[in-house]
Structure formats: C-alpha cells, structure tokens
Amino acid sequence: SDTMDAPPKLAKVTKVLGRTGSQGQAIQVRVEFLDETQRSILRNVKGPVRVGDILVLMESEREARRMR
C-alpha cells in the first residue's frame, strides 16, 4: 500500500523526549493517534512543540528510532 494515498492522521503529543539530530534540530516526541485506541509511536518533530500539541502526520507508518 502506498502511504501517500492515506489521509493525514491527527496525533497528540503525550511526551517530549528531547532533542535529536546532528545539530539538535529535531525534537523526539511520543504521539498518540486520536482515531485509534491508544496507539502511540515515536516521531521526530521540527520546530517548537510541547505536550498537548496536535500533529498532522502525512504518514503514520514510519517510526523514529530511539535516541541514544
């Protein structure tokens, strides 16, 4: 299945884990999908983000690797 066909998903930030990326330009967060029952994944987000924010994920299959 091509992930580009899937509609964007809304996910709520439940936890901010810290900065990641070579210059700390991304923030790793745990998000919980609003449509499914309590499914949560790790994602890297660019720009200011805090707990309670709603993200629009263009694709929801990819998951960020845990930070060292």
Secondary structure, 3 states (H helix, E strand, C coil): CCHHHCCCEEEEEEEEEEEECCCCCEEEEEEEECCCCCCEEEEEEECCCCCCCEEEECCCCCCCCCCC
